[in-house]
Amino acid sequence: MKLLTKITLGAFALPAMQVVAQTTKPNIILIMTDQQSYNAISAHADMYGGSYFSTPNIDRLAKEGISFTRTYCANPVSVPSRFALFTGMFGGQYGIRENQCAEADETEVRAMLAQNGMGAVFNRGGYETYYGGKVHLPFSAKEGKSKFAAPAGYGFETYFTDDERDGLGVAAGKLIEEKATQPQTAGSKPFLLVASFLNPHDICLESSTNLSSEVIGKKEGKKSLITQCVRQMRARAAAIDSVEFYREHAPALPFNFAKTDGFPDMKKSPYKDFPDWYWRKYRWTYGQLVALVDSHIGHILDALDRHPELKRNTIIVFTSDHGEMQGAHHTVTKNLPYDECQRVPFIFCGRGIAHGERDNSLVCNGTDLLPTICQLAGIPLPAKTDGLSLADRVLGRGKAPQRKALYTEGDGFLNVISGTNKYTLFDGKNSGEMYVDLKSDNGELKNIISGNEAKAQTLKSFIPLEKLKPLSAKVKKEKVEKNAKRTEKQTGKVQRKGH
C-alpha cells in the first residue's frame, strides 16, 4: 500500500466564506464503487426479480440509513460521471461527456473547480479533506491534464493511498482509527474522507476477453492486478463442475435479454452475440466482483463500529459512478441509455438519519451529492450547481425535491426522464430518438417514439442543447477511428472459441 503525502492547496487558499452556525459538524465518509448497478445490492433483492448478489457490508448501510432507489448517474461513463459527483455540475457544458475530455478547455474547467471542487468546498467549510483510491477525474492535479494524479485540482489536501482494492479499505480503516484516537481540542476539525474503489470495474476486461480462453492484459503496474483478478475469477468458475455451475451458481439470463425493438441504428452496434452459457457466466463473474468490493468496504465499516463515539458523529454516503449492463439487451458494460448502466445505488446513513428507509424520488447522484452533503455538513454551497439538496429528506425533515424531469448525459446521447417516461436523443453519428414507457415496459424492450412524437418533444425541451459543447470535426473523426479499431478487435476475439 502506497501512502502519499499532504497536498499543498495553493490556488485553493480562497477568502473565507460565512459559515452557517452549527454545533459539532459531522464527519463525512463517501464510499464509491465503479460500475455497480442499482440492483447489485442484496438488501434490495426484494425490489428486483432475479437478484444474484451478496453484499453483506453494503447491506449494513442500507439497513442503517436511507436508500434513494431511483437514482440516475449524470453520465454512464466514468470520467464525466465522476466530474459531476465532485463538482455538482454536468460535464457536457464543459466538453466533458466522454473519458478523453478532448473538447474541455482547461482554463474554463479549473476556474469552476476553484469554486466547486468538493475538496475545496469542504476546506473552506473548515474540514480536513482526504481522498484515497481511484481518481479518474479530468485535470485532477493542480497542473496538467492527468486524470489519475492525486486530486489536488479538486481541493483535496491529502491523497492517503493510491490502492484501489483491499488496501484502500485497510488504509481508510487505519485513518479512521487515527481520527478516533486523536485528542480533541478546540482547534480540531471534522473530516471528509473519500474511498474510491475500483471494482466491480474489472468486468470490463472480462467483457473484452469474452470467449477467448486466454486473458490478455497488462503485465506490470496497477493494471496487472485487473488481469490477475479476472484470471482468478475464471479459475474459480473452472473449479466448479460445469453441470453444477450452471444448475446452482450461474444466474439466469436477464428478463430483458432481448434486443430493443426499434432501437435506432448506430455507427457501432452495442449488441454482442455470445452464446447463452457465456452470458450466464459473465453475469456470475460480475456478481463475484461485486462481492469482492463489498468485502473491501467492510474494513471501513468495521473501523467505525470499533469507535462508536466517532461513528455517532459521522455520515456515510455510498454510491457508484455508473452501472453495468449485465447482459440486458445482449449488451455489456456501460454508456447506453438503459437503466442497468444509468441507475446506481445512493445510500445515506449515520448521524440523525433514520434506519431502513427507501425513497423512490427521481434523483441524480452526480449533481445532487455535493448540495446534499454541504447542507448535511452545515457549510456554504458553491454559488452554482446543477443539482438539488436531498438533506431534508435524508434527515427526515421533509420530502425529497420533486422534479418535473431529470436530464442526464451520455457519450453520444442525452436523456430526459419524467414520471415513468424516458426520452433519448442520440446526438452522435446517425442521430435518432427513443421513447420508452417505464411503467408498462420497465425492461426498455420497445421504442415507442412513433405515435408519441408530441410527448417526446415535450421531454426534449428539457435538454439544454444551447449549453452543450459540440464535438469538433477532429474529435468526431478520432472517435470514429477509435470505435472502428475497438470493433475490429472485439470481432476477432468473438470468433475464437473457448468455454
C-alpha positions as CSV (number, residue, x, y, z in Angstrom):
1,M,0.0,0.0,0.0
2,K,1.5,3.3,-1.1
3,L,0.9,6.2,1.3
4,L,1.1,9.6,-0.2
5,T,1.9,12.9,1.5
6,K,-0.2,16.0,2.1
7,I,-1.0,18.2,-0.9
8,T,-0.4,21.9,-0.8
9,L,-3.6,23.7,-1.8
10,G,-2.1,26.8,-3.4
11,A,-4.9,28.2,-5.5
12,F,-7.5,27.0,-3.1
13,A,-6.5,29.3,-0.3
14,L,-9.5,31.4,-1.0
15,P,-11.1,34.1,1.2
16,A,-13.2,32.6,4.0
17,M,-17.0,32.4,3.3
18,Q,-19.6,33.0,6.0
19,V,-20.5,29.6,7.5
20,V,-23.9,28.8,8.9
21,A,-23.6,28.4,12.7
22,Q,-24.0,24.8,13.8
23,T,-22.8,22.8,16.7
24,T,-20.3,19.9,16.0
25,K,-20.2,19.3,12.3
26,P,-20.4,15.7,11.2
27,N,-17.6,13.8,9.6
28,I,-18.5,12.8,6.1
29,I,-17.3,9.5,4.5
30,L,-18.0,9.0,0.8
31,I,-17.6,5.4,-0.3
32,M,-17.7,4.8,-4.1
33,T,-17.5,1.8,-6.3
34,D,-17.0,1.7,-10.0
35,Q,-19.7,0.2,-12.3
36,Q,-22.1,-1.1,-9.7
37,S,-25.7,-1.1,-10.8
38,Y,-28.7,0.0,-8.7
39,N,-29.9,-3.6,-8.4
40,A,-26.5,-5.0,-7.3
41,I,-27.3,-4.9,-3.5
42,S,-28.6,-7.9,-1.7
43,A,-30.5,-5.8,0.8
44,H,-32.7,-4.6,-2.1
45,A,-33.3,-8.1,-3.6
46,D,-37.0,-7.8,-2.7
47,M,-37.4,-5.0,-5.1
48,Y,-35.8,-6.7,-8.2
49,G,-36.5,-10.1,-9.5
50,G,-33.6,-12.4,-10.3
51,S,-31.1,-10.8,-7.9
52,Y,-27.9,-12.7,-7.7
53,F,-25.8,-10.5,-5.4
54,S,-24.4,-10.9,-1.9
55,T,-23.3,-7.6,-0.3
56,P,-23.4,-8.1,3.5
57,N,-21.4,-4.9,4.2
58,I,-23.3,-2.6,1.8
59,D,-26.5,-4.1,3.3
60,R,-25.4,-2.7,6.7
61,L,-25.5,0.8,5.2
62,A,-28.9,0.2,3.6
63,K,-30.4,-1.2,6.9
64,E,-28.9,1.7,8.9
65,G,-29.9,4.5,6.6
66,I,-32.0,5.7,3.6
67,S,-31.7,4.4,0.0
68,F,-32.7,6.6,-2.9
69,T,-33.8,3.7,-5.1
70,R,-34.4,5.7,-8.3
71,T,-31.1,7.4,-8.7
72,Y,-29.5,8.1,-12.1
73,C,-25.9,8.9,-12.7
74,A,-25.0,12.1,-14.5
75,N,-23.4,10.1,-17.3
76,P,-22.8,6.3,-17.6
77,V,-19.1,6.8,-18.4
78,S,-16.5,7.1,-15.7
79,V,-14.8,10.5,-16.2
80,P,-17.9,12.7,-16.8
81,S,-19.8,10.9,-14.1
82,R,-17.0,11.5,-11.5
83,F,-16.6,15.0,-12.7
84,A,-20.3,15.7,-11.8
85,L,-20.0,13.9,-8.5
86,F,-17.1,16.0,-7.4
87,T,-18.4,19.4,-8.7
88,G,-22.2,19.2,-8.8
89,M,-22.1,20.2,-12.5
90,F,-22.9,18.2,-15.7
91,G,-19.9,17.8,-17.8
92,G,-21.5,18.5,-21.2
93,Q,-21.3,22.3,-20.8
94,Y,-17.5,21.9,-20.3
95,G,-16.9,19.5,-23.1
96,I,-16.7,16.5,-20.7
97,R,-19.1,13.8,-22.0
98,E,-16.5,11.1,-22.7
99,N,-13.4,9.8,-21.0
100,Q,-10.9,11.7,-23.2
101,C,-12.4,15.1,-22.5
102,A,-11.0,16.2,-25.8
103,E,-13.2,19.3,-26.0
104,A,-12.6,20.5,-22.5
105,D,-10.9,23.9,-22.0
106,E,-8.5,23.6,-19.1
107,T,-8.7,27.3,-18.1
108,E,-12.5,27.2,-18.0
109,V,-12.7,24.0,-16.1
110,R,-10.1,25.0,-13.5
111,A,-11.9,28.3,-12.8
112,M,-15.0,26.2,-12.0
113,L,-13.0,23.7,-9.9
114,A,-11.7,26.5,-7.7
115,Q,-15.3,27.1,-6.6
116,N,-17.0,23.7,-7.0
117,G,-14.2,21.1,-6.4
118,M,-15.5,19.0,-3.5
119,G,-12.3,19.2,-1.5
120,A,-12.0,23.0,-2.0
121,V,-15.6,23.5,-0.8
122,F,-15.0,21.4,2.4
123,N,-11.7,23.1,3.0
124,R,-13.4,26.4,3.1
125,G,-16.0,25.0,5.3
126,G,-13.4,24.1,8.0
127,Y,-12.9,20.4,7.1
128,E,-9.8,18.3,6.7
129,T,-10.1,16.5,3.3
130,Y,-8.8,13.1,2.4
131,Y,-9.0,11.1,-0.8
132,G,-8.0,7.5,-1.5
133,G,-8.2,5.1,-4.4
134,K,-9.3,5.6,-8.0
135,V,-9.2,9.1,-9.3
136,H,-10.1,9.3,-13.0
137,L,-11.1,13.0,-12.8
138,P,-10.3,15.5,-15.6
139,F,-7.5,17.9,-14.6
140,S,-7.1,16.1,-11.3
141,A,-3.7,17.6,-10.4
142,K,-3.1,21.3,-9.9
143,E,-1.4,21.4,-13.3
144,G,-1.6,19.3,-16.4
145,K,-4.2,17.1,-18.0
146,S,-3.7,13.9,-16.0
147,K,-6.9,12.1,-14.8
148,F,-5.1,9.8,-12.4
149,A,-2.9,12.1,-10.4
150,A,-3.7,13.0,-6.7
151,P,-6.9,15.1,-6.9
152,A,-5.3,18.4,-5.7
153,G,-7.1,20.0,-8.6
154,Y,-10.4,19.3,-6.7
155,G,-9.0,20.7,-3.5
156,F,-8.2,17.5,-1.6
157,E,-5.4,18.1,0.9
158,T,-4.3,14.5,1.4
159,Y,-4.2,11.6,-1.0
160,F,-3.7,8.9,1.6
161,T,-3.3,5.9,-0.8
162,D,-3.4,5.0,-4.5
163,D,-4.5,1.5,-3.7
164,E,-8.0,0.9,-5.3
165,R,-8.7,-2.5,-3.8
166,D,-8.5,-4.2,-0.4
167,G,-5.6,-2.0,0.6
168,L,-7.8,1.1,0.2
169,G,-10.3,-0.4,2.7
170,V,-7.4,-1.1,5.1
171,A,-5.9,2.3,4.7
172,A,-9.2,4.1,5.2
173,G,-9.8,2.0,8.3
174,K,-6.5,3.0,9.7
175,L,-7.2,6.6,9.1
176,I,-10.5,6.3,10.9
177,E,-8.6,4.6,13.8
178,E,-6.2,7.5,14.0
179,K,-9.0,10.1,13.9
180,A,-10.9,8.2,16.7
181,T,-7.9,8.1,19.0
182,Q,-6.6,11.7,18.5
183,P,-7.2,14.0,21.4
184,Q,-10.0,16.5,20.6
185,T,-9.0,20.1,21.1
186,A,-10.7,23.5,20.4
187,G,-8.9,23.5,17.0
188,S,-9.9,20.0,16.0
189,K,-11.6,19.8,12.6
190,P,-14.2,17.4,11.2
191,F,-13.0,15.4,8.2
192,L,-14.3,14.5,4.7
193,L,-12.9,11.1,3.6
194,V,-13.4,9.7,0.1
195,A,-12.7,6.0,-0.5
196,S,-13.0,5.3,-4.3
197,F,-12.9,1.6,-5.0
198,L,-12.1,0.1,-8.5
199,N,-14.4,-2.9,-8.6
200,P,-16.6,-4.3,-10.0
201,H,-15.0,-2.5,-12.9
202,D,-12.7,-5.5,-13.7
203,I,-15.7,-6.9,-15.6
204,C,-14.6,-4.7,-18.5
205,L,-11.6,-6.9,-19.0
206,E,-13.8,-10.0,-18.9
207,S,-16.1,-8.4,-21.5
208,S,-13.3,-7.6,-23.9
209,T,-11.7,-11.1,-23.4
210,N,-15.2,-12.8,-23.7
211,L,-14.9,-16.2,-25.5
212,S,-11.1,-16.3,-25.6
213,S,-9.6,-18.8,-23.3
214,E,-6.6,-16.5,-22.7
215,V,-6.9,-13.4,-20.6
216,I,-4.5,-10.9,-22.1
217,G,-3.9,-7.7,-20.1
218,K,-1.2,-5.6,-18.6
219,K,1.7,-7.5,-17.1
220,E,3.1,-4.7,-14.9
221,G,1.8,-1.9,-12.7
222,K,-1.7,-1.5,-11.2
223,K,-3.4,-2.6,-14.3
224,S,-1.8,-6.0,-14.0
225,L,-4.0,-6.5,-10.9
226,I,-7.0,-6.4,-13.2
227,T,-5.6,-9.2,-15.3
228,Q,-4.9,-11.3,-12.2
229,C,-8.4,-10.7,-10.8
230,V,-10.1,-11.8,-14.0
231,R,-7.9,-14.9,-14.2
232,Q,-8.8,-15.7,-10.6
233,M,-12.5,-15.4,-11.3
234,R,-12.2,-17.7,-14.3
235,A,-10.2,-20.2,-12.3
236,R,-12.8,-20.1,-9.5
237,A,-15.6,-20.9,-12.1
238,A,-13.5,-23.6,-13.7
239,A,-13.0,-25.3,-10.3
240,I,-16.8,-26.0,-10.1
241,D,-18.3,-28.9,-12.0
242,S,-19.8,-27.5,-15.2
243,V,-23.2,-29.1,-14.6
244,E,-23.3,-27.9,-11.0
245,F,-22.1,-24.4,-12.1
246,Y,-25.0,-23.8,-14.4
247,R,-27.5,-25.5,-12.2
248,E,-26.7,-23.9,-8.9
249,H,-24.3,-20.9,-9.4
250,A,-24.7,-19.1,-12.7
251,P,-27.6,-16.6,-12.7
252,A,-30.3,-17.0,-15.3
253,L,-30.4,-14.7,-18.3
254,P,-31.9,-11.3,-17.6
255,F,-35.7,-10.8,-18.1
256,N,-34.9,-8.1,-20.7
257,F,-32.3,-10.1,-22.6
258,A,-33.9,-9.4,-25.9
259,K,-32.7,-6.5,-28.1
260,T,-34.9,-3.4,-28.0
261,D,-37.4,-3.3,-30.8
262,G,-36.9,-0.1,-32.7
263,F,-33.5,0.8,-31.2
264,P,-32.0,3.5,-33.5
265,D,-29.3,2.5,-35.9
266,M,-25.9,3.4,-34.6
267,K,-22.5,3.5,-36.2
268,K,-21.2,1.0,-33.7
269,S,-23.8,-1.6,-32.8
270,P,-23.9,-2.2,-29.0
271,Y,-25.1,-5.8,-29.3
272,K,-22.9,-8.9,-28.6
273,D,-23.7,-12.3,-30.0
274,F,-22.4,-14.6,-27.3
275,P,-23.8,-18.0,-26.5
276,D,-26.2,-18.2,-23.6
277,W,-23.8,-20.1,-21.5
278,Y,-21.3,-17.3,-21.7
279,W,-23.8,-14.7,-20.8
280,R,-24.7,-16.5,-17.6
281,K,-21.0,-17.0,-16.8
282,Y,-20.4,-13.3,-17.4
283,R,-23.2,-12.4,-15.0
284,W,-21.8,-14.7,-12.4
285,T,-18.4,-13.0,-12.8
286,Y,-20.0,-9.6,-12.3
287,G,-21.7,-10.9,-9.1
288,Q,-18.4,-12.1,-7.8
289,L,-16.7,-8.8,-8.4
290,V,-19.5,-7.0,-6.6
291,A,-19.0,-9.4,-3.6
292,L,-15.2,-8.7,-3.8
293,V,-15.6,-4.9,-3.5
294,D,-18.2,-5.4,-0.7
295,S,-15.5,-7.2,1.3
296,H,-13.1,-4.3,0.8
297,I,-15.7,-1.8,2.1
298,G,-16.1,-3.9,5.2
299,H,-12.8,-2.7,6.6
300,I,-14.2,0.9,6.8
301,L,-17.4,-0.1,8.4
302,D,-15.7,-2.3,10.9
303,A,-13.3,0.5,11.9
304,L,-16.3,2.8,12.5
305,D,-18.0,0.1,14.6
306,R,-14.9,-0.2,16.8
307,H,-15.3,3.5,17.6
308,P,-18.9,4.2,18.3
309,E,-18.3,7.8,19.5
310,L,-16.8,8.8,16.2
311,K,-19.4,6.8,14.3
312,R,-22.2,8.7,16.1
313,N,-20.8,11.9,14.6
314,T,-20.3,10.6,11.1
315,I,-22.4,10.5,8.0
316,I,-21.6,7.8,5.4
317,V,-22.6,8.1,1.8
318,F,-22.4,5.1,-0.6
319,T,-22.8,5.3,-4.4
320,S,-21.2,4.3,-7.7
321,D,-20.2,6.3,-10.8
322,H,-22.4,4.2,-13.1
323,G,-23.8,0.7,-13.5
324,E,-23.2,-2.3,-15.7
325,M,-25.5,-3.8,-18.4
326,Q,-25.2,-7.4,-17.1
327,G,-26.3,-8.9,-20.4
328,A,-29.5,-6.9,-20.7
329,H,-30.4,-6.4,-24.4
330,H,-27.4,-8.6,-25.4
331,T,-25.0,-5.8,-24.1
332,V,-22.1,-5.4,-21.7
333,T,-20.5,-2.7,-19.7
334,K,-21.8,0.9,-20.0
335,N,-22.6,4.1,-22.0
336,L,-26.0,3.0,-23.2
337,P,-29.4,4.7,-22.4
338,Y,-30.6,1.9,-20.3
339,D,-31.3,1.7,-16.6
340,E,-28.9,-1.1,-15.9
341,C,-25.9,1.2,-16.5
342,Q,-27.6,4.5,-15.8
343,R,-29.1,3.8,-12.4
344,V,-26.9,3.4,-9.3
345,P,-27.1,2.9,-5.5
346,F,-27.3,6.1,-3.4
347,I,-27.4,5.5,0.3
348,F,-27.0,7.8,3.3
349,C,-26.6,6.6,6.9
350,G,-25.3,7.9,10.2
351,R,-25.9,10.9,12.4
352,G,-29.5,12.0,12.5
353,I,-30.6,9.5,9.8
354,A,-33.5,7.0,10.2
355,H,-32.8,3.4,9.6
356,G,-34.1,1.2,6.8
357,E,-35.9,3.8,4.7
358,R,-36.3,3.9,0.9
359,D,-37.3,6.8,-1.3
360,N,-38.3,6.4,-4.9
361,S,-37.9,10.1,-5.9
362,L,-36.1,10.9,-9.1
363,V,-32.6,12.0,-8.2
364,C,-29.1,12.3,-9.8
365,N,-26.2,11.3,-7.6
366,G,-23.8,13.3,-9.8
367,T,-25.5,16.7,-9.4
368,D,-27.3,16.1,-6.0
369,L,-24.4,14.7,-4.0
370,L,-22.5,18.0,-3.4
371,P,-25.5,20.1,-2.5
372,T,-26.7,17.4,-0.1
373,I,-23.5,16.8,1.8
374,C,-22.9,20.6,2.1
375,Q,-26.2,21.0,3.7
376,L,-25.7,18.0,6.0
377,A,-22.3,19.5,7.0
378,G,-23.7,23.0,7.5
379,I,-21.3,24.6,5.2
380,P,-21.9,27.0,2.3
381,L,-22.8,25.6,-1.1
382,P,-21.0,26.9,-4.2
383,A,-22.8,29.7,-5.9
384,K,-23.9,27.5,-8.8
385,T,-24.6,23.8,-9.1
386,D,-26.9,21.8,-11.4
387,G,-28.3,19.7,-8.6
388,L,-30.7,19.7,-5.6
389,S,-30.1,19.0,-1.9
390,L,-31.7,15.9,-0.5
391,A,-30.7,16.7,3.0
392,D,-34.2,17.5,4.4
393,R,-35.4,14.1,3.2
394,V,-32.2,12.4,4.5
395,L,-32.7,13.8,7.9
396,G,-36.5,13.2,7.9
397,R,-37.4,16.8,7.9
398,G,-39.4,16.8,4.7
399,K,-39.9,15.2,1.3
400,A,-37.2,14.9,-1.4
401,P,-37.4,17.7,-4.0
402,Q,-39.8,16.6,-6.8
403,R,-38.5,17.2,-10.3
404,K,-40.7,17.7,-13.4
405,A,-38.0,16.0,-15.3
406,L,-34.4,14.8,-14.9
407,Y,-31.8,15.5,-17.5
408,T,-28.8,13.2,-17.9
409,E,-26.0,12.9,-20.4
410,G,-24.0,10.2,-22.2
411,D,-21.3,9.8,-24.8
412,G,-23.4,10.1,-27.9
413,F,-26.8,10.5,-26.3
414,L,-28.8,12.7,-24.0
415,N,-31.7,11.6,-21.7
416,V,-34.8,13.1,-20.0
417,I,-36.8,11.1,-17.5
418,S,-40.2,12.4,-16.4
419,G,-42.5,10.3,-14.3
420,T,-42.4,6.9,-16.0
421,N,-41.5,8.3,-19.4
422,K,-37.9,8.2,-20.7
423,Y,-36.7,10.0,-23.8
424,T,-33.3,9.6,-25.5
425,L,-31.8,11.9,-28.2
426,F,-28.9,10.3,-29.9
427,D,-26.8,13.3,-30.9
428,G,-23.9,11.3,-32.3
429,K,-23.4,9.7,-35.7
430,N,-26.7,8.9,-37.4
431,S,-28.7,10.6,-34.6
432,G,-32.1,9.0,-33.8
433,E,-34.6,9.1,-30.9
434,M,-36.1,6.6,-28.4
435,Y,-39.1,6.9,-26.2
436,V,-40.0,4.3,-23.5
437,D,-42.9,3.9,-21.0
438,L,-41.1,2.5,-18.0
439,K,-44.4,1.7,-16.3
440,S,-45.6,-0.8,-18.9
441,D,-42.1,-1.6,-20.2
442,N,-39.6,-1.5,-17.3
443,G,-37.2,-3.6,-19.3
444,E,-37.0,-1.0,-22.1
445,L,-37.7,-3.5,-24.7
446,K,-39.7,-1.4,-27.2
447,N,-39.1,2.1,-28.6
448,I,-42.5,3.7,-29.0
449,I,-41.3,7.0,-30.4
450,S,-43.8,6.5,-33.3
451,G,-47.1,7.9,-32.2
452,N,-45.6,9.7,-29.2
453,E,-43.7,12.5,-31.0
454,A,-45.5,15.2,-29.1
455,K,-44.7,13.7,-25.7
456,A,-41.1,13.2,-26.9
457,Q,-40.8,16.8,-28.0
458,T,-42.0,18.0,-24.5
459,L,-39.3,16.0,-22.8
460,K,-36.7,17.1,-25.4
461,S,-37.3,20.7,-24.4
462,F,-35.6,19.9,-21.1
463,I,-32.3,19.2,-22.8
464,P,-30.1,22.3,-22.6
465,L,-28.7,22.0,-26.1
466,E,-27.6,25.6,-26.2
467,K,-25.2,24.9,-23.3
468,L,-23.5,21.8,-24.7
469,K,-20.2,22.0,-26.4
470,P,-20.5,20.4,-29.8
471,L,-17.8,17.9,-30.9
472,S,-15.3,19.3,-33.3
473,A,-14.7,17.6,-36.7
474,K,-11.3,16.4,-35.4
475,V,-12.7,14.8,-32.3
476,K,-15.6,13.2,-34.3
477,K,-13.0,11.6,-36.7
478,E,-10.9,10.4,-33.8
479,K,-13.9,8.8,-32.1
480,V,-15.0,7.0,-35.3
481,E,-11.5,5.7,-35.9
482,K,-11.2,4.5,-32.2
483,N,-14.6,2.8,-32.4
484,A,-13.6,1.1,-35.6
485,K,-10.4,-0.3,-34.1
486,R,-12.3,-1.5,-31.0
487,T,-14.9,-3.2,-33.1
488,E,-12.2,-5.0,-35.2
489,K,-10.5,-6.1,-32.0
490,Q,-13.7,-7.4,-30.4
491,T,-14.8,-9.2,-33.6
492,G,-11.5,-11.1,-33.7
493,K,-12.0,-12.2,-30.1
494,V,-15.6,-13.3,-30.5
495,Q,-14.5,-15.5,-33.4
496,R,-12.3,-17.5,-31.1
497,K,-13.9,-20.5,-29.4
498,G,-13.5,-21.3,-25.8
499,H,-15.6,-22.4,-22.8
